């Protein structure tokens, strides 16, 4: 593990940068699907799909980088940095969903329940993906 002597922070390898960017790019691609769902299902309730897309894309990149770095920091037991990246991941993950809950109006109760269920499912998916990422990173760390 290399250390940056001036800042005291670990320097990330090229491989780590590659996988961070690949993961973040995958998250951004998900924004297109989420925007389609918002456009078709929630635009009639006042949710602007263009604003949602902008918010989602702007938060997707930091979310992807944060979860990738969180996985590496957990594997390396760097709890200080892990806490920082967990906070970034938490804020960037929930921002688009909070936007929907704030701007939607005259939404039937069933639709709110569906939105909340989707948020819960996405949260579970994110936690499972993070656990898989941590396990994958541990395997990569052990291999030469």
Secondary structure, 3 states (H helix, E strand, C coil): CCECCCCCCECCCHHHHHHHHHHHHHHHHHHHHHHHHHHHHCHHHCCCHHHHHHHHHHHHHHHHHHHHHHHHHHHCCCHHHHHHHHHHHHHHHHHHHHHHHHHCCCCCHHHHHHHHHHHHHHHHHHHHHHHHHHHHHHHHHHCC
